Amino acid sequence: MPELVVDKPFALAADAVATALSTVPADGLSTEDALRRRQICGPNRLRRRAARSALSILLHQFSGIIVWLLGAAVVLSLVLGDLAEAVAILVVLVINSAIGFFTELRAARSMEALLRIAEVRSLVRRDRRVRKVDARDLVPGDIVLLEAGDIVTADLRLVEASNLQADESVLTGESVPVEKDTPAIAADAGIGDRANMAFRGTAITRGAGEGIVVATGMGTEIGRISDLAQGAEGVASPLERRLDRLGHRLVWLTLALAVLTIAAGVLQGHAFGTMLQTGVALAVAAVPEGLPVVATLCLARGMWRMASRNALITRLSSVETLGATTVVLTDKTGTLTENRMTVVRYLLAGGDVAFEAEGEARAEDDRVAAALRVGALCINAEPGDEAAEDHGGDPMEIALLSAAEAAGMGRGWLKEHYPRARKHAFDPDRRMMASVHAEGTRFLYAVKGAPEAVFEVCDHQLGAEGPAPLDANGREDWARRQSEAAREGLRLLALAMKEAASDGEPPYEGLTLVGLVCFLDPLRADVPAALRASLDAGVRVVMLTGDHADTAATIARDAGLGANGLVVIEGRDLRGFDAETAEADLRDRVLAADVFARVEPETKLRLVSLFQKHGHVVAMTGDGVNDAPALRKADIGIAMGLRGTEVAREAADMVLKDDAFATIIAAMRQGRVIFGNIRRFVVYLMSCNVSEVLVVGLAVAAGLPPPLLPLQILFLNLVTDVFPAFALGLGRGEEGVMGRPPRDPDEPIVGRPEWSWIGVLGGLITVATLAAFGLALFWLGLDARRAVTVAFVTLALAQLWNVFNVRSAGGRLLQNDVTRNPYVWAALGFCAMLIALALWWPDLSEILDLPHPGAAGLRLAVGLSVVPLLAGQLILSVRRPARPNGGARARDRVHAARRPPGD
């Protein structure tokens, strides 16, 4: 059996590759040989990540440390015989897990539906006959026949290529089909330069050819990139890291409070058993039981909002991650551009004419009309045929047809007025093609091809007054104009024509040069505004593409990148680049670049890692197989749903079903709003919990009976706290949220300013509650049980009013982000009703041990509950809106990365 692996087949002659694989291109493999090879190599398919099982999604809901802490509280409550508390906490865990489970399960199944693709068959030569076989049965040594419209199903070393072109944008990012040939090339050639190879997943746009299968399945270039993507280690989202840090702090805080309270109570002479129960009550009070539920619901609602905007989120925390993004590494083809060629300019004798093919265009003079006519006639498919409308054809020919149709020269009109008489196929040696059309009693010869080739066969040029002689100086002038346009990143074809009495004359003699037609894969219309919004938000956008540097630079400038001078780096300058060992100047230049052109998958992966190591939260967008490893490695990978490949969608955290780059900006805003909402409701929950801890701890330390019972604390935490917190989580966000720089990735949810405000608010509520408890005992003369009811009502109402104290400092008193939130008012009404039920519904008041305190007790509770609200609003009105310096650090890091080397 021959060795079935050929190292660098593109560097070997086709005959040498055939010999190495023991195959004869004219005969193909025998059926028996193919079966033996398949047993050795296995099926020709990519290894796909196993679908997330329902069990793994369910277990993921229990991975947070706060959930573990609540689980420990359940166990401890059962040990102490507090069944009601254990059941109540368990209900919270079930609700939280159910919300997260069903939300992520729906997203996972939606992604799996996107990844289903039809099976493909390939045309091969076996047993000296041509037949179709399932692409999964291809083996090294098979001879595959290619023609326009085919999808290549394995990596092939071409042995024949007749006018063959392939669209390799999914693999290299290059937007224009590349010419294919058979001679061997240099062993160090990059993927985009291997003209004698046809790669799996690419599409044949023109011509025909044959190739020897040299790699199948995971051995193909796509397979290698897929393996890179699956091996690229993802990182925990910023939100997950922050919640984890907060959870760890709460664990130690809870243990410390419980131990201190038990010790203080025992020293005061209280029974150890009673103090142990009080310690559990404090532990319950210290843990914001509603935090996992509210955070999950907040993220889930953000996920549903994005789904309605055609953005499919595969992981809840990914929504928030976009809000922390400091740099977006974006693919060009199909992401910033439309992945279709468009006529943008005609270079004519005497001047240039810009062309806009959207809507109705006008042929301004006879030269433009002639250029439109020649371009639309000289195509492989006859104008008017269905093949001419097939968008799987040559994109330049499609662009020429679209331009003519926009100017009123539709396919039907061309076929009627210029019926084709003869076609001269593209000649690789001449680099031209021609078609001959009847025009009355004479014939029109339409020619298009490589500019330098067409210049040589033209002896006239079409001027404003008609044909004029074209001499050597004129050809030099045309060559100069061609070079200038090419430096702008434009693709060019030359158009020429002549009239003759018959259709049998030589097509490439005595031609009149009509002009040059310029093509560009156009920028998506919504991209410039989206990029401006991104830059206004302090988020850098960097383009990564497999296309040529000139083309990439043109698109980058049109999009608005490089306002301070565009910095472009080519992939060949980054071969072997290692962030750890690279010189500082090169590393700084890489971090400052706006565009990376002709980059390969490994380079994209290294660039993502480089930005992450320098403290950035990286979003990576792309649609091709070549983007998949970087999509997986990035903090959030964003794939295109319409144009995106299976491998890219599988690697991504978010899929844009409409491929709109602007949706990313909307998601960024949503992410920032969500983080702000999470921070707001965490401050609210923690300030309420701190007040509960202080109320119980200070009362016990002072020798007073506990003013709250464990089940009452749990009722407050799970009922009256959760609904206002959830309402805060549904806020629309502040209007200027996208006018600020991204926050520092290391900035915690609860920083020093938040902890300070939590202490102030908790202290105000504590003072009001203890005052009500003391006055109920010593002024109103109520017994301890009714005094506890007064303390409960005071604390419950003060916590409800506390929702208005988490508005932004410096904002308006009555018109702010909290008061404008309709969910807050609904939550307050609902919670007020629940508090009333706790007092007046006999069964519930008996469970909670809340005897009615009388009218005087209720007046005292309601009056003192308003004091923290008034004091908090007074402080907010004089407090300046200060934020931690995380945003400034993020801005400095972005500016440092953008600063040109040497500054």
VOGUDREN-655564 format. One record per residue (C-alpha): residue in one letter; x, y, z negated. Coordinates in steps of 0.02 Angstrom, whole numbers, plus 32768, in hexadecimal, padded with zeros to 4 digits. Layout:
<recs>
AXYZ
...
</recs>
This chain:
<recs>
M800080008000
P804A80AC802E
E806A81367FB1
L7FC8819C7FB3
V801482417F79
V807782B57FEB
D80D483427F97
K80BD83EA7FEF
P807083A4808F
F8067845480D8
A8125845780DF
L812D83B68145
A8105839881FC
A805A834B821B
D80A982AA825E
A8112829A81C0
V807782AB8153
A801B822781BA
T80AE81B081AA
A80BA81CC80EE
L800281A080DB
S800A810E8156
T7F83815281C8
V7F7181738282
P7F0B821082A9
A7ECC81C8834F
D7E87812B82FA
G7E6481588245
L7E6480DC81B6
S7E0F803481BD
T7D778019814F
E7DD47F9880E7
D7E6A800C80CD
A7DF6809A809A
L7DA1802B8019
R7E487FF67FCF
R7E8180AB7FC4
R7DDF80DF7F70
Q7DFA805A7EEA
I7EA480A67EC7
C7E77815E7ED3
G7DC481597E95
P7D3381BF7ED9
N7D5382697F27
R7CFB82D37EA6
L7D2983527E23
R7D2483297D6C
R7C97838D7D21
R7C8A83C47C6E
A7C1083577C0F
A7B6B83AF7BF7
R7B4F83F07B47
S7AE383737AED
A7A5183AA7A83
L7AAB836279EB
S7B4983C97A08
I7ADF84677A1D
L7A84843E797B
L7B25841D791A
H7B6B84C37959
Q7AE1851D78F8
F7B2D84DE7855
S7BDF85157876
G7BDA85BE781D
I7C1D85D0776D
I7B8286317735
V7B18859B7767
W7B8C852B7701
L7B7985A1766D
L7ABB85967679
G7AC984D97683
A7B2F84DA75E2
A7AA885457591
V7A2684C275C2
V7A8C84377571
L7AAA849C74D2
S79F284C874C3
L79C3841174D1
V7A4383E3744C
L79F8846573D6
G7948842973FD
D791184C97456
L78B1847174E1
A7855850D751B
E78F8856D7536
A794784DA7591
V78B184CA7605
A78AE85857628
I7968858B7657
L795484EE76BF
V78C685407720
V793B85CF774B
L79BD8556778D
V793C84FB77F7
I78F8859C7842
N79A585DF786A
S79DE853B78B8
A793E8527791E
I794B85D5796A
G7A0285BF799A
F79E7850C79D6
F7957852D7A4C
T79A385CE7A90
E7A4B857E7ABA
L79F984DE7AF9
R799185407B76
A7A2C859D7BB1
A7A8F84FC7BC2
R7A0884A77C29
S79F785417C98
M7AB185397CBB
E7AA6847F7CE5
A7A1D84A67D63
L7A8F85267DB5
L7B1A84A67DC3
R7AB584237E23
I7AEF841A7ED8
A7AC583AC7F6B
E7B34831E7FA2
V7BA18343803B
R7BD282CE80CA
S7C6E82DB8134
L7C9682AE81E8
V7D2B823581EA
R7D8481C28264
R7D8B810E8227
D7DA4806F828A
R7DC580DE8323
R7D12811F8319
V7CCB81C382D8
R7C4C81AE824E
K7C00820D81BC
V7C2B81D3810D
D7C0082118060
A7C828292802C
R7C9E82317F8B
D7CE481A17FF3
L7D7182048044
V7E2081C4801D
P7ED282008042
G7EFB81D580F7
D7E4A81EC8139
I7E3C825481D8
V7DB582D981C3
L7D6A83378257
L7D3D83ED823C
E7CCD8467829A
A7C7D85108279
G7C03850B81E7
D7C558478818D
I7C83847B80D6
V7D2E842B80BC
T7D1B839B8040
A7DD2836F801C
D7E7C83BF8032
L7EB483A380E6
R7F5A83B58141
L7F2283F181EC
V7F5F838E8284
E7EF283EA8304
A7EAD849B82FF
S7E5084EA8390
N7E21859E836C
L7E09856482B8
Q7DDD85DE822D
A7DAE85BC8179
D7D5C862780F3
E7DCA860C805A
S7D7F86957FEE
V7D44861B7F68
L7DF785DF7F54
T7E6686757F78
G7DEF870A7F6B
E7E1C8743801C
S7D7E8787806C
V7DAD87698123
P7DB786BB8172
V7E698683818F
E7EB0863B8230
K7EE585858225
D7F7385308282
T7FD8848F8278
P809584B6826D
A80EF849881C8
I810F8530815A
A8184856080CC
A817F84F48030
D8167858C7FBE
A80CE85D0801C
G803C86037FAF
I7F8E85BA7FC3
G7F52864D802B
D7FE3863780A4
R7FD3857C80C6
A7F8B858D8175
N7F9C84D3819C
M7F2E849D810A
A7E71849580F8
F7E3E84938040
R7DAB84417FEB
G7D1A84B97FD0
T7D498530805D
A7CDB854A80F6
I7D07853D81AF
T7CC985DB8205
R7D0985C082B6
G7D5985408327
A7D7E8488830E
G7E08841E82C8
E7E41837C8279
G7E9E835D81D9
I7EEA82D38170
V7EA582C580C0
V7F3A82E4804D
A7EDE82FC7FA8
T7E3382CF7F61
G7DD282F27EC2
M7E3783407E36
G7ED483367EA3
T7E9483BF7F17
E7EBA84777EFC
I7E0984907EBD
G7E1E83FA7E4B
R7EC084417E06
I7E6C84E87DE5
S7DD7848F7D97
D7E5084347D25
L7EA084D97CF6
A7DF4851E7CCE
Q7DC5848A7C61
G7E6E84907C0B
A7E6A854B7BEB
E7E4485627B34
G7DB385D47B0E
V7DB886437A76
A7D36866479F0
S7CCE86FD7A14
P7CF1879D79B2
L7C488790795D
E7C6786DC7927
R7D0F871078DF
R7CC387A37882
L7C32873F783B
D7CAE86BA7805
R7D1A873C77AA
L7C8087867756
G7C4886D87722
H7CEF86B076D1
R7CE88751766E
L7C37872A7635
V7C6E867E75F7
W7CF186C87584
L7C7D87567550
T7BF486DB7525
L7C65866C74BC
A7CB186FF7461
L7C08874C7435
A7BC086A873FB
V7C568682738A
L7C5D87337341
T7BA38737731D
I7BA2868C72C9
A7C3886BC725F
A7BED8765722E
G7B47871671FF
V7B97868F7194
L7BFE8715713A
Q7B5C87747119
G7B1686D970C3
H7AA48698714E
A7A9285DD7164
F7B07859071E5
G7A76853C7243
T7A1985DF7252
M7AB4863A728F
L7AD885B0730D
Q7A2D85CF7359
T7A4F868A7356
G7AF6866A73AD
V7A9B860A7435
A7A22869D7444
L7AB48712745D
A7B02869E74DC
V7A5D869D753A
A7A55875A752D
A7B068770756F
V7AE98709760B
P7A82875F7693
E7A1986C976BF
G79C78729774A
L7A6B875277A1
P7A7986B4780D
V79C286BE783E
V79C587777869
A7A6D876C78C5
T7A2F86D7792A
L7989872C7955
C79E287CE7981
L7A59877679F8
A79CE87097A3F
R796587A17A69
G79FC87F07ABD
M7A12874F7B1E
W795C87517B56
R796A88087B87
M7A0087E07BF4
A79A7874B7C41
S791E87C27C7A
R79A9882A7CCB
N79E987927D2B
A7A7A87707CB5
L7A7C86BE7C73
I7AD986B47BCD
T7B1986087B9D
R7B4D86317AEB
L7AF386A57A72
S7B8D87017A35
S7BC487287AE8
V7B4487B67AEF
E7B9C88107A60
T7C4987E97AA5
L7C2A88587B3C
G7C0F88E97AC5
A7CC088D27A82
T7D0E88C47B2F
T7DA489357B4C
V7DD788FB7BFA
V7D7A88AA7C8B
L7DE188447D05
T7D7588377D9F
D7D8187D77E40
K7D6C883E7EDF
T7D1987D27F62
G7C6287B57F3C
T7C6C88127E96
L7C9D88C47EC2
T7C7D88A97F7B
E7BED88587FD8
N7C5687C98020
R7C2487F780D1
M7C8188568158
T7C3688FA8193
V7C6389718220
V7C998A1481CF
R7CF68A738258
Y7D1C8A788311
L7DC48ABB834C
L7DA48B0683F8
A7E0C8B688474
G7E118C19842F
G7DD68BF4837E
D7D898B8382FA
V7CCF8B6782DE
A7C918B2E8234
F7C048AB1823F
E7B7A8A8681C6
A7B1B89EA81F6
E7A9989F7816C
G79EF8A2A81AE
E79EE8A7C8259
A7A948AB182A7
R7AAA8B198344
A7B288B0283D0
E7B688BB583D2
D7BB38BAB8481
D7BD68B32850F
R7C788AF684BF
V7C208AC0841E
A7B958A6F8483
A7C158A1184EC
A7C7189D6844F
L7BD089998400
R7B9C894184A0
V7C4388EB84C0
G7C5488B3840A
A7BA588678406
L7BB9880F84AE
C7C6587C48491
I7C378742840E
N7C3A86858407
A7B7D867283FB
E7B1186BC8483
P7AB387568444
G7A028724841A
D7A2F867383E8
E7A0886398338
A7AC086138324
A7AE586CB8334
E7A7C86EA829B
D7ACD86618236
H7B2A86B481A8
G7B9F861F81A1
G7BF1865B8241
D7C8386CF825C
P7C65876581E9
M7CB287E18264
E7C3C87A882EE
I7BAA87B68276
A7BE38868824E
L7BEF88958307
L7B4088538327
S7AFA88B18290
A7B4B895382C9
A7B0189458378
E7A5789198334
A7A5A89B082C0
A7A7A8A1C835A
G79E589D383B7
M7A43894C8418
G79EB88B883CF
R7A13880483FE
G797987F4846A
W799F889684C6
L7A53886084E8
K7A1D87B7852A
E799C8808859C
H7A0C889185E3
Y7AB4883685DF
P7A97877C85F7
R7B35871785DF
A7B8086CE867C
R7C2086858638
K7C85867B8596
H7D41866E8582
A7D62862384D6
F7DDF866E845F
D7E8F864A849B
P7F0886378408
D7F9B86628478
R7F4C86FE84C2
R7EF08725841D
M7E588760847F
M7DAF872384BB
A7D3D87618546
S7C8A874F8580
V7C41877C862A
H7B9187C4863B
A7B2287EE86CF
E7B0288A986DF
G7A9088C68773
T7AEF888C880D
R7B98889587B7
F7BE78844871E
L7C24888D8679
Y7CBE883E862A
A7CBF8856856B
V7D6488318512
K7D968834845B
G7E3387FC8402
A7ECF882B83A0
P7EF488E483C2
E7FA988CD83FB
A7F7488438473
V7EE688A884BF
F7F52894484D1
E7FC888E48543
V7F4088B285C0
C7EEC895D85CC
D7F1E89DC864F
H7E948A5A8628
Q7E3F8A9F858D
L7D8C8ADD857D
G7D8D8B98855D
A7D028C178548
E7D028C368603
G7D108B7E8633
P7DA48B088652
A7E518B57864F
P7EFC8B09866F
L7F528AB685D9
D80108ABE85DD
A80998A878564
N808A8B2684FD
G7FD08B0A84EE
R7FEB8A5884B2
E80668A97842F
D7FE58B1483F2
W7F628A8A83E4
A7FDF8A1C8385
R80008AAB830C
R7F468AC382EB
Q7F348A0882D4
S7FBE8A078250
E7F738A9A81F3
A7EC98A4681EA
A7F1789A181B3
R7F6F89FB8124
E7EC38A3080E8
G7E97897980D5
L7E2A89728170
R7E2288DB81E4
L7E288907829D
L7DF788BE8345
A7E14890E83ED
L7D84891A846B
A7D9C89258527
M7D33891285C3
K7D2E89198680
E7CAE890A870B
A7CC28893879F
A7C6088538833
S7C69879D87FC
D7C748739875A
G7D0D86D98791
E7D96875A8784
P7E24874D8704
P7DDA878F8661
Y7E7987DA8619
E7EB2884986AA
G7E8988FD86D8
L7E2C89208635
T7DF489C785EE
L7E1589DA8533
V7D738A1084DF
G7DBB8A248430
L7DDF89CF838C
V7D5589968316
C7D7E899C825C
F7D32892281DF
L7D2A89248122
D7CD888B480A2
P7C6F8942805A
L7C6689757FA6
R7BC389477F51
A7B5889E47F45
D7B4489DC7E88
V7BFB89BE7E60
P7C3E8A737E59
A7BB98AA87DDC
A7BD48A0A7D76
L7C908A277D71
R7C788ADC7D3D
A7C078AA37CB0
S7C8A8A257C7C
L7D158AA77C7B
D7CA58B227C1C
A7C908A997B9A
G7D4C8A8A7B89
V7D5589E17BE0
R7DDF89C67C62
V7DB7896E7D04
V7E43890F7D5C
M7E2E88BA7E05
L7E75880D7E24
T7E6B87CD7ED6
G7EBB87537F4E
D7EA687D37FDA
H7F3088408022
A7F6E88D67FC0
D7F3489598040
T7E8489148046
A7E7B89077F89
A7EBC89B87F73
T7E3989FF7FEB
I7DAB89AA7F8C
A7DF589E07EE5
R7DFD8A967F1A
D7D4C8A927F60
A7D108A457EBC
G7D628ACE7E56
L7DF68A707E0B
G7E9F8AC37DF6
A7E648B757DD8
N7F148B9F7D97
G7F6D8B457E24
L7F468A957E5C
V7FC38A127E1F
V7FC589757E8C
I802C88D97E68
E803888457EE0
G803287917EA5
R80DF87687EE8
D812787E37E69
L80D687807DDD
R810C86D07E0C
G815886847D71
F811E871A7D08
D811B86F17C4F
A80DD87737BD3
E8150872E7B4C
T81F287377BB0
A81CF87C17C2F
E822D88647C20
A81D188F17BC9
D81CD895F7C66
L817B88D67CCE
R810188AB7C43
D80CF89627C31
R80BB89737CEE
V804B88DA7CF1
L7FDF891D7C63
A7FD089C57CBD
A7F9E897D7D67
D7EF3899F7DB3
V7EFC891A7E3C
F7F4F88707E4A
A7F5088337EFF
R7F7787867F47
V7F6C873A7E99
E7F5E867F7E7C
P7EF486287DF5
E7F86860E7D7E
T7FAF86C77D88
K7EFD86F77D5D
L7F0586857CC7
R7FAA86D27C8D
L7F6487827CA1
V7ECD87597C35
S7F4287147BAF
L7FB487AD7BBC
F7F2688287B9D
Q7EE487BE7B0E
K7F8F87B87ABC
H7F9388767AC3
G7EF488827A5E
H7E7288907AE6
V7DC8883D7AEF
V7DC888027BA3
A7D3387EA7C15
M7D5B87907CB8
T7CE587927D4C
G7CF087257DE6
D7C9686B37E5D
G7D1A86417EA7
V7D6C85A17E73
N7E0C86067E60
D7DBB866A7DD5
A7D8585D77D69
P7E1D85C17CF7
A7E21867A7CCD
L7D64867A7CB1
R7D7885F17C2F
K7E0C86447BDA
A7DBE86F17BCF
D7D5E872A7B36
I7CC7872C7BA9
G7CC686E37C57
I7C4587297CD0
A7C1E86C77D6F
M7BB386F97E04
G7B18868D7E16
L7AF086A57ECE
R7B9E869E7F19
G7BF386487E88
T7C3985997E98
E7C0985097E27
V7CB2850B7DD0
A7CA885C67DAC
R7BF785BB7D66
E7C2785287CFA
A7CBA85887CB0
A7C5A86287C8B
D7C0386687BEE
M7B8C86D27C56
V7B4886BC7D06
L7B02874F7D68
K7A7287057DCB
D7A6887A07E3A
D7B2687B87E49
A7B10886F7E17
F7BAC88B97DC6
A7B3E893F7D78
T7AEB88B87D0E
I7B9288A57CB3
I7B88895B7C7B
A7AD689407C3D
A7B1588A77BDE
M7BA4890E7B95
R7B27898C7B53
Q7ABB89017B0E
G7B5488B67AB9
R7B81895B7A66
V7ACE89777A30
I7AC788C879E6
F7B6788E27983
G7B2589887942
N7A8289357912
I7ADB88A478BE
R7B48891C785B
R7AAE8980782A
F7A4A88EC77EC
V7AE288A17793
V7AF889467734
Y7A3F8941770D
L7A40888C76D2
M7AE1889C766F
S7AAA893C7617
C7A0988E475E4
N7A6A884C75A8
V7AE788B77549
S7A58890C74EE
E7A11886274BC
V7ABB882A747A
L7AD688CA7419
V7A2788CC73D2
V7A38881C7389
G7AF08828735A
L7AE688D17301
A7A4788A272A4
V7A9488007265
A7B3788587236
A7AD188D871D2
G7A79884E7172
L79D1886871C9
P796887D9720C
P798387B672C7
P791688337326
L790287BB73B9
L78EA870073C4
P794586937446
L78A7866E74AA
Q7879872674AC
I7925875174F2
L791186CB7575
F7866871175A4
L78B287BD75BC
N794487797622
L78DE87097692
V7840876E76A8
T784A88287686
D7900883A76BE
V78FC87D2775C
F7871882B77BB
P78B688DD77AC
A7963889877D6
F791F88417870
A78C788E178A3
L796D893D7897
G79B988B77905
L793A88DD798D
G796589967998
R798589E17A44
G7A288A2F7A0D
E7A6A8ADF7A0D
E7A658B427AAF
G7B218B627AB2
V7B588AB07A93
M7BAE8AA47B3E
G7C028B4C7B27
R7C778B087AA1
P7D148AA07AB8
P7D0889E77A92
R7D2389BA79DD
D7DC1896679A4
P7DB388A879B9
D7DF488947907
E7D75890D78BD
P7D0888AD7842
I7C4B88B3783F
V7C5788FF7792
G7CEC89737784
R7D2089E776F8
P7C9F8A6F7722
E7C1589ED7729
W7C48899E7683
S7C4A8A4A7634
W7B9C8A707672
I7B6089C4763B
G7BA089EC758C
V7B4A8A957589
L7AA38A5275C5
G7AAC89B97554
G7AD88A2774C1
L7A448A9D74E0
I79CA8A0C74E9
T7A1789BE744D
V7A058A5E73E8
A794E8A71741C
T792589BA73F6
L797B89B5734C
A792A8A5A731E
A787F8A13734A
F78A5897372E8
G78E089D4724E
L784E8A4F7253
A77D389BF7265
L781D896A71CB
F783B89FF7158
W77C68A897197
L772D8A2C71D6
G774789A17156
L772A891471D1
D775F886371A7
A77F8881A71FF
R779387BC7285
R7732885872B9
A77CF88C272B1
V781D8845732A
T77898864739E
V77A989207396
A7861890273BF
F7830888D744E
V77B8890A749E
T7834899A7489
L78C0893674D8
A785188F27565
L780F899E7597
A78B889F37584
Q7901897075F9
L787889927679
W78988A4F7674
N79528A29767E
V793D8A017737
F79398ABD7759
N79E18AD37701
V7A408A707785
R7A218AF0780E
S7AB88B44785B
A7B028BCE77F1
G7AE68C7C7835
G7A4A8C497894
R799F8C987885
L79398C6F77EB
L78988C417843
Q78D48C1F78F5
N79608B9E78F1
D798A8AEF792D
V792D8AA0789A
T788E8B077898
R787D8AF37956
N78808A367944
P77CA89F97944
Y77FF894F78FF
V783B89A4785E
W778E89EB783B
A773C89447860
A77B688EC77EC
L77978967775F
G76DB8950776D
F76EA8893776F
C7762888E76DA
A76F589057675
M7668888A7691
L76D487F97655
I7704885975B7
A764B887A7597
L762687C075AE
A76B087967530
L7656880374B1
W759E87E174D5
W75978732751E
P758C86C57481
D75E3862A74C8
L7678868C750A
S768786FD7471
E768586627402
I7710860E7467
L777986AD7460
D774886CE73A8
L770A877F73CB
P767F87AF7351
H76288853737C
P768088E57324
G75E989587320
A75CC89FD7379
A76508A5A7313
G76D389D7733C
L76AB89E173F5
R76B38AA073F6
L775C8A9773A1
A779D8A17741F
V775F8A7674B9
G77A18B1D7479
L78508AE07451
S785C8A7A74F2
V785D8B1D7556
V78F28B6674F8
P79788B027558
L79298B3675FD
L792B8BEF75D0
A79DD8BE6758D
G7A198B847625
Q79CC8C0076A0
L7A1A8C917641
I7AC78C40764F
L7AAE8C197708
S7A7C8CCC772E
V7B228D1076EC
R7B8F8C7C771C
R7BF08C9077BE
P7BDE8C02783C
A7C878BAE7820
R7CB98B0D7874
P7D4D8AA0784F
N7DE18ABA78C2
G7DC68A17791E
G7D7E8A7379B3
A7E138AE779B7
R7E8A8A5479B0
A7E2D8A017A3F
R7E378AA27AA4
D7EF18AB27A82
R7F0E89FE7AB7
V7EAD8A187B5A
H7F0C8AB87B80
A7FB38A677B56
A7F8D89D97BCE
R7F5E8A567C56
R7FF68AC77C3F
P806D8AB97CD3
P81178A717CAD
G81988AEF7C76
D811E8B6B7C28
</recs>
